Amino acid sequence: MKKRKNEIKLRLIANNNSPQIARGIITAFLESENPASDELADIRCSIDEAVVNCIMHAYKNPSDKNFIYISARLYDNGEFSIEISDNGCGFDTARIGEHKNEMGFVVMQNFMDSVDIKSKIGKGTTVLMRKKLTRESEDTE
């Protein structure tokens, strides 16, 4: 059974700075695990896509009361999970893939080991992503 090693929770105001802030904080959070650089890049890109989706689609009217919630966890088996959610308008998940401009979900699915999307119209959306981390080689000779 995997055991939680560390966890961080964030609440960000949904604005144009949110992706950069989320990437930076989660990168620092993962630093102790010394993840492979390509895996870290995949995670950062997936976080960016999920946060940008919140900003663009969740809230119809910009406000300092629109939040993005992020919960990231590291487990002793090397697994990383991140949950990114909002309390926005939500959407019908059965319609994912119907539009050509929905590449964000495809990117997340290609870069992470698993992606689970839950949404309720009028209640918000949650994206849960997982990735097994490989430590970067300690040898730099």
Helices and strands as residue ranges (DSSP letters): E 4-13, H 18-30, G 31-33, H 37-53, I 54-58, E 67-75, E 79-86, G 93-95, H 103-111, E 114-120, E 124-132
